Amino acid sequence: MESKVSRRLKQPPAKEVIQYIFQPRTTREFFSKNFDVLTQINLAHLVMLDQQCILDKTTISSLAIALLKMQKDGPDAVELDAAREEAYFNYEAHLIKMVGQDIGGRLHTARSRNDIGATNDRIRARGFVIRICTVLLEMSQAALNQAERYADFVMPGYTHMQAAQPITYGYYFSALVEAWARDINRLLHVLETIDGCPMGACALAGTSFPIDRALTSSLLGFTRPLANALDSVASRDFALELSATLSIMMITCSRMVQDFYIWSTPEFGFLTFPDSIAGTSSIMPQKKNPIVLEYLRGKTGHLVGLTSAALTTVKSTHFTHSGDSSRESTRSCWESCEEALKSLELMKLLVSDVQPNRARMASRAAEDFSAVTDLADLLVRKADLSFRDAHHIIGAVVRRALDQGIPATGITAEMIDAAAVDQVGREAALSRDDVAQCLDPVRNVSARQSYGAPAPQGVLARIDEQKASLKKKAETVDAANRRIRDAAKSLEQRTQALILPDNGRITSAK
């Protein structure tokens, strides 16, 4: 028995090869995920073959009818045989069964599995990027809504996980959106990278047939064909870029999750989760566990691992088409995309549904010495001291307060004077009102009006800018989506036009 796909091979594939290499590429799930894209590629190629007069009209018409019937019947109508190696050969075998080998075999004129596979991967990646961008935009908009709502909810800001300076819960969300906006920009760059069509590159060196690569590209929703045939089939860097972008995005999400994880503990008491996104214990009846947070932290590690696996897979391959550089490297990308979409949906729940405890946040901001930097600034402004001297004075005041068990709100002008005498030999002579205003976290935050600072009025102004920026990014995504939909509609119309009036039925192979 010979190979089912080539007379070059005089032996059928070994059962181990079928089981471990070909079978995963011919599962019903795998075939179904690629069927629509493969049909789209076949139809676009057929329209181009017709325009360039590479095949006769009767053959073109028969192939158009058969492909449209396959499209209507769906992937489940195609019999899958792992001995045929992969999805494409199974698709082609079904087509040949419908119209005969002479007609069915002509569709593969002026192309290769290599450029088909590369085009399939780009179309699939493009779809994922648009879906992920859409969800990330929605999540960012939800975060801005929260930023606006909580722009005056004062809380401690942290560095090194120690209370640093007062900020607001709304300011925190606005900061996250800044990072997510960069993730959207990276995704839009991936979308631009993807926007080149490999069809017509064939195996790696193009073809002597008079093909029109620009037409095929346009029908598949691309703005251009890729300029080099070898690069077209050799490179899956768009998948690596997409995987890396998703890893970076999820790392930012995971950092938010880690904040929420500790802020929701009784020890912090800043946040409350609705029961709908929590779990419980099988033994401890009092437990309300943050299962969504733990899932998201774990998935971030998962995505980083998938990206690392893809990069490692490609690094030692030759710059041409091969199974490891083209197939194994993209395999992890699809998993990354699917997991990222699930994770973003869960992130939207966190952003929208977790509730802050305003009183608890304000209390900690007042008592945890996060406002005392303003006392040092006050010494610079009103006591004519260098900032370094002021820093030493306030550091001594904080040390005394800690030793005596005094909260930040208990710091007095007299304590500052005593420390100033020790440090610089004279009193600071600050007023009690000035000291009290510095130590009030609400006034403290309101006074921070430098560009990018947490004063509510500045945060609200920045939120307006962020919303406008997100709107422009959404318009870019929508424009790409419209172009793809318009191309699909054009392809459908041009395919229907290929059918000859007297060729209304499919001739089955004898």
C-alpha positions as CSV (number, residue, x, y, z in Angstrom):
1,M,0.0,0.0,0.0
2,E,1.3,3.4,-1.0
3,S,0.9,6.8,0.7
4,K,-2.6,8.3,0.2
5,V,-1.2,11.7,-0.7
6,S,1.9,11.1,-2.9
7,R,3.2,8.5,-5.2
8,R,6.7,9.6,-4.2
9,L,6.2,7.6,-1.0
10,K,5.9,3.8,-1.6
11,Q,4.9,3.0,2.0
12,P,2.0,4.2,4.1
13,P,2.9,6.2,7.2
14,A,3.8,4.1,10.2
15,K,1.0,3.8,12.8
16,E,3.2,5.8,15.3
17,V,3.5,8.6,12.8
18,I,-0.2,8.6,12.2
19,Q,-1.0,8.5,16.0
20,Y,1.5,11.1,17.2
21,I,1.9,13.5,14.2
22,F,-1.0,13.3,11.8
23,Q,-3.9,12.4,14.1
24,P,-3.7,15.7,16.1
25,R,-4.0,17.6,12.8
26,T,-7.0,15.6,11.6
27,T,-9.2,15.6,14.7
28,R,-12.8,16.9,14.2
29,E,-12.1,19.8,16.5
30,F,-9.0,20.9,14.6
31,F,-10.6,20.5,11.2
32,S,-13.7,22.4,12.3
33,K,-11.6,25.4,13.5
34,N,-9.8,25.6,10.2
35,F,-12.6,24.6,7.8
36,D,-14.1,28.1,7.2
37,V,-10.8,29.7,6.7
38,L,-9.6,27.0,4.3
39,T,-12.8,27.4,2.3
40,Q,-12.3,31.2,2.1
41,I,-8.8,30.7,0.9
42,N,-9.9,28.2,-1.7
43,L,-12.6,30.5,-3.0
44,A,-10.3,33.5,-3.3
45,H,-7.7,31.4,-5.1
46,L,-10.4,30.1,-7.5
47,V,-11.6,33.7,-8.3
48,M,-8.0,34.7,-9.1
49,L,-7.4,31.6,-11.3
50,D,-10.5,32.6,-13.2
51,Q,-9.6,36.2,-13.7
52,Q,-6.1,35.3,-14.8
53,C,-7.5,32.7,-17.3
54,I,-5.4,29.9,-15.7
55,L,-8.3,27.4,-15.7
56,D,-11.1,27.1,-18.2
57,K,-14.6,28.4,-17.3
58,T,-16.2,25.0,-17.1
59,T,-13.6,23.8,-14.6
60,I,-13.9,27.0,-12.6
61,S,-17.7,26.7,-12.5
62,S,-17.6,23.1,-11.3
63,L,-15.1,23.9,-8.6
64,A,-17.2,26.9,-7.4
65,I,-20.3,24.8,-7.1
66,A,-18.5,22.1,-5.2
67,L,-16.8,24.5,-2.8
68,L,-20.0,26.3,-2.1
69,K,-21.7,23.0,-1.4
70,M,-18.9,22.0,1.0
71,Q,-19.3,25.4,2.7
72,K,-23.0,24.8,3.1
73,D,-22.6,21.2,4.3
74,G,-20.0,22.2,6.8
75,P,-16.9,20.5,8.2
76,D,-18.8,17.5,9.6
77,A,-19.6,16.3,6.1
78,V,-15.9,15.7,5.4
79,E,-14.6,12.3,6.2
80,L,-11.3,12.6,8.1
81,D,-8.5,10.1,7.6
82,A,-5.3,10.6,9.6
83,A,-3.4,8.7,6.9
84,R,-3.9,11.8,4.7
85,E,-1.6,13.8,7.0
86,E,-3.6,16.9,7.7
87,A,-6.7,19.1,7.2
88,Y,-5.9,20.3,3.7
89,F,-5.5,16.8,2.1
90,N,-8.7,15.7,3.7
91,Y,-10.5,18.7,2.4
92,E,-9.0,18.1,-1.1
93,A,-10.0,14.4,-1.0
94,H,-13.6,15.4,-0.3
95,L,-13.6,17.9,-3.1
96,I,-12.1,15.3,-5.5
97,K,-14.8,12.8,-4.4
98,M,-17.4,15.4,-5.4
99,V,-16.0,16.5,-8.9
100,G,-13.4,13.9,-9.8
101,Q,-9.6,14.1,-9.6
102,D,-9.1,15.9,-12.9
103,I,-11.3,18.8,-11.9
104,G,-10.7,18.7,-8.1
105,G,-7.0,18.4,-8.6
106,R,-6.8,21.6,-10.6
107,L,-7.7,23.8,-7.7
108,H,-4.1,23.4,-6.4
109,T,-2.6,25.0,-9.4
110,A,-0.2,27.8,-8.6
111,R,-0.1,27.3,-4.8
112,S,1.3,25.1,-2.1
113,R,0.2,23.9,1.3
114,N,3.0,26.2,2.6
115,D,1.3,29.5,1.4
116,I,-2.1,28.1,2.3
117,G,-1.0,27.3,5.8
118,A,0.7,30.6,6.3
119,T,-2.4,32.4,5.1
120,N,-4.6,30.3,7.3
121,D,-2.5,31.2,10.3
122,R,-2.6,35.0,9.5
123,I,-6.4,35.0,9.0
124,R,-6.9,33.0,12.2
125,A,-4.5,35.3,14.2
126,R,-6.2,38.4,12.7
127,G,-9.6,37.2,14.0
128,F,-8.2,36.6,17.5
129,V,-6.5,40.0,17.6
130,I,-9.8,41.8,16.7
131,R,-11.7,39.8,19.3
132,I,-9.1,40.3,22.0
133,C,-8.8,44.1,21.2
134,T,-12.6,44.4,21.4
135,V,-12.7,42.8,24.9
136,L,-9.7,44.7,26.1
137,L,-11.3,47.9,25.0
138,E,-14.5,47.0,26.8
139,M,-12.5,46.2,30.0
140,S,-10.5,49.5,29.8
141,Q,-13.8,51.4,29.3
142,A,-15.2,49.7,32.4
143,A,-12.1,50.6,34.3
144,L,-12.4,54.2,33.3
145,N,-16.0,54.2,34.5
146,Q,-14.7,53.0,37.9
147,A,-11.9,55.6,37.8
148,E,-14.5,58.3,37.3
149,R,-16.8,57.0,40.0
150,Y,-14.0,56.7,42.6
151,A,-11.8,59.6,41.7
152,D,-12.1,61.0,45.2
153,F,-11.9,57.7,47.1
154,V,-8.7,58.3,49.0
155,M,-6.5,55.3,49.8
156,P,-2.8,54.6,50.6
157,G,-0.5,54.3,47.6
158,Y,2.2,51.7,48.1
159,T,5.9,51.2,47.1
160,H,7.7,48.1,48.3
161,M,4.3,47.1,49.7
162,Q,4.7,49.8,52.3
163,A,2.4,52.8,52.7
164,A,4.0,55.5,50.6
165,Q,1.7,58.5,49.6
166,P,-2.1,58.9,49.4
167,I,-3.7,58.3,46.1
168,T,-7.3,57.4,45.1
169,Y,-9.0,54.2,44.0
170,G,-10.0,56.0,40.8
171,Y,-6.4,57.1,40.1
172,Y,-5.3,53.5,40.5
173,F,-7.8,52.4,37.8
174,S,-6.7,55.2,35.5
175,A,-3.1,54.1,35.9
176,L,-4.1,50.5,34.8
177,V,-5.8,51.9,31.7
178,E,-2.6,53.6,30.7
179,A,-0.9,50.2,30.7
180,W,-3.8,48.5,29.0
181,A,-3.8,51.2,26.3
182,R,-0.2,50.3,25.5
183,D,-1.3,46.6,25.3
184,I,-4.0,47.7,22.8
185,N,-1.3,49.6,20.8
186,R,0.8,46.5,20.7
187,L,-2.2,44.4,19.5
188,L,-2.8,47.0,16.8
189,H,0.8,46.7,15.8
190,V,0.3,42.9,15.6
191,L,-2.8,43.6,13.4
192,E,-0.6,45.7,11.1
193,T,2.1,43.0,11.0
194,I,-0.5,40.3,10.1
195,D,-1.9,42.5,7.3
196,G,0.1,40.9,4.5
197,C,-1.1,37.9,2.5
198,P,1.2,34.9,1.8
199,M,-0.9,33.4,-1.0
200,G,1.0,33.1,-4.2
201,A,4.3,32.5,-2.4
202,C,3.6,28.8,-3.1
203,A,6.3,26.5,-1.5
204,L,8.9,29.3,-1.1
205,A,9.7,30.6,-4.6
206,G,6.5,31.8,-6.1
207,T,5.3,30.4,-9.4
208,S,5.6,30.7,-13.2
209,F,1.8,30.9,-13.6
210,P,0.5,34.5,-14.2
211,I,-1.2,34.9,-10.8
212,D,-2.5,38.1,-9.4
213,R,-1.4,38.2,-5.7
214,A,-2.9,41.6,-5.1
215,L,-6.4,40.3,-6.0
216,T,-6.1,37.2,-3.8
217,S,-4.9,39.4,-0.9
218,S,-7.8,41.8,-1.3
219,L,-10.4,39.1,-1.5
220,L,-9.1,37.7,1.8
221,G,-9.3,41.1,3.6
222,F,-5.6,41.9,3.4
223,T,-4.3,45.3,2.1
224,R,-1.3,43.8,0.3
225,P,0.6,40.6,-0.6
226,L,3.8,39.9,1.3
227,A,6.8,41.1,-0.7
228,N,9.0,38.0,-0.5
229,A,7.8,34.5,-1.1
230,L,10.4,32.9,1.1
231,D,9.6,35.2,4.0
232,S,5.9,34.6,3.4
233,V,6.2,30.9,4.3
234,A,9.2,31.0,6.6
235,S,8.0,33.6,9.1
236,R,5.4,33.2,11.9
237,D,6.9,36.1,13.8
238,F,3.4,37.7,13.9
239,A,2.3,34.7,16.1
240,L,5.4,35.2,18.4
241,E,4.6,38.9,18.6
242,L,1.0,38.2,19.4
243,S,1.9,35.6,22.1
244,A,4.4,38.0,23.7
245,T,1.9,40.9,23.6
246,L,-0.7,38.7,25.4
247,S,1.9,37.7,28.0
248,I,2.7,41.4,28.7
249,M,-1.0,42.2,28.9
250,M,-1.7,39.4,31.3
251,I,1.3,40.4,33.5
252,T,-0.4,43.8,34.0
253,C,-3.7,42.0,34.8
254,S,-1.9,39.7,37.2
255,R,-0.4,42.7,39.0
256,M,-3.8,44.2,39.5
257,V,-5.0,40.8,40.7
258,Q,-2.2,40.6,43.2
259,D,-3.2,44.0,44.6
260,F,-6.9,42.9,44.8
261,Y,-5.8,39.6,46.5
262,I,-4.2,41.4,49.5
263,W,-6.6,44.4,49.5
264,S,-9.5,42.0,49.9
265,T,-8.1,40.3,53.0
266,P,-9.5,41.2,56.4
267,E,-6.1,42.6,57.4
268,F,-6.5,45.3,54.7
269,G,-10.3,45.3,54.2
270,F,-10.2,47.7,51.2
271,L,-12.2,45.6,48.8
272,T,-15.3,43.4,48.9
273,F,-16.1,40.7,46.3
274,P,-19.6,39.7,45.4
275,D,-20.4,36.1,46.2
276,S,-20.9,35.5,42.5
277,I,-17.2,35.6,41.8
278,A,-16.0,33.8,44.9
279,G,-15.7,30.2,46.1
280,T,-15.9,28.5,49.4
281,S,-14.3,25.6,51.4
282,S,-15.4,22.0,51.7
283,I,-14.6,22.0,55.4
284,M,-14.4,25.5,56.7
285,P,-17.9,27.1,56.6
286,Q,-16.7,30.7,57.1
287,K,-14.5,30.7,54.0
288,K,-15.1,33.0,50.9
289,N,-12.2,32.3,48.6
290,P,-10.9,34.6,45.8
291,I,-11.0,31.8,43.1
292,V,-11.1,34.2,40.2
293,L,-7.9,36.0,41.4
294,E,-6.1,32.7,41.8
295,Y,-7.2,31.5,38.3
296,L,-6.0,34.6,36.7
297,R,-2.6,34.5,38.4
298,G,-2.2,30.9,37.3
299,K,-3.3,31.7,33.7
300,T,-0.7,34.5,33.5
301,G,2.0,32.0,34.2
302,H,0.5,29.7,31.6
303,L,0.6,32.3,28.9
304,V,4.2,33.3,29.7
305,G,5.1,29.6,29.5
306,L,3.4,29.2,26.1
307,T,5.2,32.2,24.7
308,S,8.5,30.9,26.0
309,A,7.8,27.5,24.4
310,A,7.0,29.1,21.0
311,L,10.2,31.2,21.0
312,T,12.3,28.2,22.0
313,T,10.7,26.1,19.2
314,V,11.6,28.6,16.5
315,K,15.0,29.7,17.6
316,S,17.1,26.9,16.0
317,T,15.0,26.3,12.8
318,H,16.2,27.2,9.4
319,F,14.7,30.3,7.7
320,T,12.2,28.4,5.5
321,H,9.1,26.4,6.0
322,S,9.3,23.5,8.4
323,G,7.0,21.7,10.7
324,D,8.5,23.0,13.9
325,S,8.8,26.6,12.8
326,S,5.4,26.8,11.2
327,R,3.2,24.4,13.0
328,E,4.5,23.7,16.5
329,S,5.4,27.4,17.0
330,T,1.8,28.6,16.3
331,R,0.1,25.8,18.2
332,S,0.9,27.6,21.5
333,C,-0.3,30.9,20.1
334,W,-3.9,29.7,19.5
335,E,-4.0,28.4,23.1
336,S,-2.7,31.7,24.3
337,C,-5.4,33.6,22.4
338,E,-8.2,31.4,23.8
339,E,-6.9,31.6,27.4
340,A,-6.4,35.4,27.1
341,L,-10.0,35.9,25.9
342,K,-11.3,33.8,28.9
343,S,-9.1,35.8,31.3
344,L,-10.2,39.2,30.0
345,E,-13.9,38.3,30.5
346,L,-13.0,37.4,34.1
347,M,-11.0,40.6,34.5
348,K,-14.1,42.6,33.4
349,L,-16.0,41.1,36.3
350,L,-13.3,42.1,38.7
351,V,-13.1,45.7,37.4
352,S,-16.8,46.2,37.4
353,D,-18.1,44.2,40.4
354,V,-15.5,44.5,43.2
355,Q,-16.5,47.2,45.7
356,P,-14.1,49.5,47.6
357,N,-14.5,50.3,51.3
358,R,-14.1,54.1,51.3
359,A,-14.0,54.5,55.1
360,R,-11.4,51.8,55.6
361,M,-9.2,53.1,52.8
362,A,-9.3,56.7,54.1
363,S,-8.6,55.5,57.6
364,R,-5.5,53.6,56.6
365,A,-4.3,56.6,54.4
366,A,-4.6,58.8,57.5
367,E,-2.9,56.5,60.0
368,D,-0.2,54.8,58.0
369,F,2.1,57.9,57.6
370,S,1.5,58.0,53.9
371,A,0.9,61.7,54.0
372,V,4.1,62.8,55.8
373,T,6.0,63.5,52.6
374,D,4.0,66.7,52.4
375,L,5.4,67.7,55.8
376,A,8.9,67.6,54.4
377,D,7.7,69.6,51.4
378,L,6.1,72.1,53.9
379,L,9.4,72.5,55.6
380,V,11.0,73.3,52.3
381,R,8.4,75.9,51.4
382,K,7.9,77.6,54.8
383,A,10.9,76.9,57.0
384,D,13.6,77.6,54.3
385,L,15.2,74.2,54.7
386,S,16.8,72.0,52.0
387,F,14.7,68.9,51.2
388,R,17.4,66.6,52.6
389,D,17.3,68.4,56.0
390,A,13.5,68.3,55.8
391,H,13.6,64.6,55.1
392,H,15.8,63.9,58.1
393,I,13.5,66.0,60.4
394,I,10.3,64.3,59.3
395,G,12.0,60.9,59.4
396,A,12.9,61.6,63.1
397,V,9.3,62.7,63.8
398,V,8.0,59.4,62.3
399,R,10.4,57.4,64.3
400,R,9.3,59.1,67.5
401,A,5.6,58.6,66.7
402,L,6.2,54.9,66.0
403,D,8.2,54.5,69.3
404,Q,5.4,56.1,71.2
405,G,2.5,54.4,69.4
406,I,1.2,57.6,68.0
407,P,-0.7,57.4,64.6
408,A,0.2,59.8,61.8
409,T,-2.8,61.9,62.7
410,G,-1.2,62.5,66.1
411,I,1.9,64.3,64.8
412,T,2.1,67.9,66.1
413,A,3.9,71.1,65.2
414,E,5.7,70.7,68.5
415,M,7.1,67.3,67.5
416,I,8.4,68.8,64.3
417,D,10.0,71.7,66.1
418,A,11.8,69.3,68.5
419,A,13.2,67.2,65.6
420,A,14.2,70.4,63.8
421,V,16.2,71.6,66.7
422,D,18.0,68.2,66.9
423,Q,18.7,68.2,63.2
424,V,19.5,71.8,62.2
425,G,19.6,73.7,65.5
426,R,16.4,75.7,65.1
427,E,12.7,75.3,65.2
428,A,10.6,75.0,62.0
429,A,7.8,77.2,63.4
430,L,5.0,75.6,61.3
431,S,1.5,76.4,62.1
432,R,-0.9,73.8,63.5
433,D,-3.3,74.3,60.6
434,D,-0.6,73.8,58.0
435,V,0.5,70.6,59.7
436,A,-3.1,69.3,60.0
437,Q,-3.8,70.0,56.3
438,C,-0.7,68.1,55.2
439,L,-1.7,65.1,57.3
440,D,-5.3,65.1,56.0
441,P,-5.1,62.6,53.1
442,V,-8.0,64.1,51.3
443,R,-6.4,67.6,51.2
444,N,-3.1,65.9,50.6
445,V,-4.3,64.2,47.4
446,S,-6.1,67.4,46.2
447,A,-2.9,69.4,46.5
448,R,-1.1,67.0,44.1
449,Q,-1.9,68.8,40.9
450,S,1.2,68.2,38.9
451,Y,0.7,66.5,35.5
452,G,-0.1,62.8,36.1
453,A,-0.7,63.2,39.9
454,P,-3.8,61.9,41.8
455,A,-5.7,65.2,42.4
456,P,-9.3,64.3,41.5
457,Q,-9.7,67.2,39.1
458,G,-6.5,66.1,37.2
459,V,-7.6,62.5,37.2
460,L,-11.0,63.4,35.8
461,A,-9.4,65.5,33.1
462,R,-7.1,62.6,32.2
463,I,-10.0,60.2,32.1
464,D,-11.7,62.3,29.4
465,E,-8.5,62.1,27.4
466,Q,-8.2,58.3,27.9
467,K,-11.8,57.8,26.8
468,A,-11.1,59.8,23.6
469,S,-8.0,57.7,23.0
470,L,-9.9,54.4,23.5
471,K,-12.5,55.6,21.1
472,K,-9.9,56.2,18.3
473,K,-8.4,52.7,19.0
474,A,-11.9,51.2,18.8
475,E,-12.4,53.0,15.4
476,T,-9.2,51.4,14.1
477,V,-10.4,48.0,15.1
478,D,-13.8,48.6,13.6
479,A,-12.3,49.8,10.3
480,A,-10.2,46.6,10.1
481,N,-13.3,44.5,10.8
482,R,-15.3,46.3,8.2
483,R,-12.6,45.8,5.6
484,I,-12.6,42.1,6.3
485,R,-16.4,41.8,6.2
486,D,-16.5,43.8,2.9
487,A,-13.9,41.5,1.5
488,A,-15.9,38.4,2.5
489,K,-19.0,39.9,0.9
490,S,-17.1,40.6,-2.3
491,L,-15.6,37.1,-2.4
492,E,-19.1,35.6,-2.0
493,Q,-20.4,37.7,-4.9
494,R,-17.5,37.0,-7.2
495,T,-17.7,33.3,-6.4
496,Q,-21.4,33.2,-7.4
497,A,-20.5,34.9,-10.6
498,L,-18.2,32.0,-11.5
499,I,-21.1,29.5,-11.9
500,L,-22.1,29.0,-15.5
501,P,-25.8,29.0,-16.2
502,D,-25.7,25.5,-17.7
503,N,-23.5,24.1,-14.9
504,G,-26.0,23.8,-12.1
505,R,-25.0,20.4,-10.8
506,I,-21.9,18.7,-9.5
507,T,-20.6,15.7,-11.5
508,S,-19.6,13.0,-9.0
509,A,-16.4,11.1,-9.6
510,K,-16.8,7.7,-11.2
